[in-house]
Each structure stands twice: as structure tokens, then as C-alpha cells.
Amino acid sequence: MKKKLIWLLFPALVLSCQVQDAEELAAAGEEEDLWEAYDPSSAARYSKPKGDNGPLTLPPDVKPCTAPAVYDLFARDKDLGSVTISNDDKNLYVTYFTTKSLQKLFLWVGADLKDMPRTQSGNPVLVNFFYKAHANNASTYTFTISLDELAKRKLDCNKNLLFVAYAEVDGEHAFGGDFPIPCFNRWAFIMKYKIICCSAPEPPVSDDETAFAKGNWVFVQGGCNEFNPECLPGLNISNRWGWAINADEPLEFSFDIYAGAAKNDITKGTKVGRLAVEYATVVINGNPTAIGTITYIIDTGWTMKELHIYAADNRPTTAAPGQYGHTVKFPSGSTYYQYTINFADPDVVNDGVWFIAHAVVNPTPGQ
């Protein structure tokens, strides 16, 4: 059997490889096996960095043929943004996003890592990557690559591709992805994506929309900028849009729920319902306890598929809905849900209580 990765056996590269990487990929053999060997779950032994897998960012007016692939943009273990890979019927798009500023960008796309420009010791040579640009301190940048151009390199529809996406972010060195590049002496990551042609039969495109109750804090940095148009205080825990509710006294209030409000701009989103919050702190058996209710009321024309609620005395440290602590799924959809608030509220740092209300919503068929 012809080995696609025989290059791993060259002495100069063996010296630069992590032994486990070399053995794992050399054993993969044929190209299709290499694709299967690329398994981000196996990156656990490399102390895989933690991010929020987003946000998904697409160029304006692009309608992808298949679900985009979204990876975090890591500077070592710091999540500085995301890289979104997508394609329509004409082009492949690789979109960088950060809440900071992008400078130099380098991108390699191929089906076999042996084709990536690298030194004799195995380190990628970024300046020799075919795709390169300077983003001039923009927050987003997209490489647009013609599918016809890729087809000349036999990188066409239904082809499994590997990507190395480098970005200079406010002077820091960052790579998209979370799986280490084999035979690379320094930290760096690779990503994968399969081009799907629009003419190929595809499963129905999901019309899921993520939604948050509009609170008085944002997930991003505080201050006035394009990601915080209302100049709200910021938790600085994520690059994604979304809000948290902070209350330092008894609360009885209604908050609008918005779907698709990119960059925390409600003019870009759709109001899909409201969140009613009733809360007070009482002493139970000598212990301060927050009690009350959180109620989702979804507007006509929309339905909830699932929801996630954060309710605690401590300031939120993650924007990932699955880690909020309370999850409910509605297989048949729902327009109403009430959650009972009941948690210890010693308020040791004197910052009140915190709530986050997230939902996945769909337009009601026929509306």
C-alpha cells in the first residue's frame, strides 16, 4: 500500500516530531485514513486550550452550501476570536474574527500536510503560504478562494481539506483550531473542512436561531465600540454576542429576548419574546437565599427548541450556554417555560446576583 505520509520517516522530520504524533499519523496510511486520524478529541493529551467555539462569522450575502466549520483563534491558551470556514457554489471562504485588531494573516489549504511549506526541521514557513494578507487592524478578514482555482489542485467537491490559519492579533501570534500540527516544534494548530457542492443533495438547512434576554451587561469587553454599541459594562469572558442580567436589589422586571443580534446590536436582531424575572433575597434557616422565578414567554410566530439558564450569586465566567447549569430541551417546541430561583446568596463581593437566559428558537412553520 502506498503511504501518503512516508515523509514522516525522514530523519530530519522524525527528530522534530512528537513521537506520538508521528506514530499516529504514519500509521494512518492512505489519505482517507489521514482524515480519520485527524480527531480533535485525541488532542486531550496536549492540554487542549478551552474556547467557546465561536462566533460563526460569514461574509455578507454568502449562503453556504453546507454547515460552516467554526474554530477558536488561539494564542497559546488564549481565545482571541474565531476562524469560520465555509463555501458556496463559487468560492471557499476562510473568515477571521476578533474583538481586537488583526494584522498579518497567513493561510495554507491542502489535502496532505506534506505539501505545506516547512523547514527541514518541520516548522511551517508562513511567508511561503500561498494566501497572505495584512488586515490593517480590522476585526474581520476573509480569504476568498475560487473553487475553480482549488479544482486545478484537485481540491474540489467532497474533498477533505486541512487548514493552517495564522493571525497576528494586536502583536500576539494566533492559530485557528485546537489540534497540534505534527512535526512542528512550537505550538500551532490545524483545522479540517469538507467542501460540499451546492448541487449535491443536502439535509435540510437548520433555521435555528440563538437568542438571549437583553440584560445590562455584555459578554465582551465593556466600553463603547462596535461590539458594544450601547456602551454597557462588560464581563470580558467571550468574543460572542449576548447579555447577562445583574441585580443588586429585589427585582421584578421584563427583559426583551432577541435572536441573531450580532455584535450586541438589537437593530440587527429580531425580538422573539420576553423574559419575566421576579427575585428577592430572604433569610431561610439563617442563610440568605435568592428566591423567585424566571419565565420565558415566546412571541407568536416563534417556538423554543431548548433553553439554558444561569442563576447564581457569582459573576459568570463562561458564555457557553451548555455550562450555565440549567438546560431544558423541547422536542415538540414550546413558547412558555418557568424556572424557580432558589440558591444561596451570601453576596460576599457585594455585586448582587447574576442571570443569563439563552434559548434556541425557530420560526413557526407557516408564519
Order of alpha helices (4+ residues) and beta strands (2+ residues): alpha-alpha-alpha-beta-beta-beta-beta-beta-beta-alpha-beta-beta-beta-beta-beta-beta-beta-beta-beta-beta-beta-beta-beta-beta
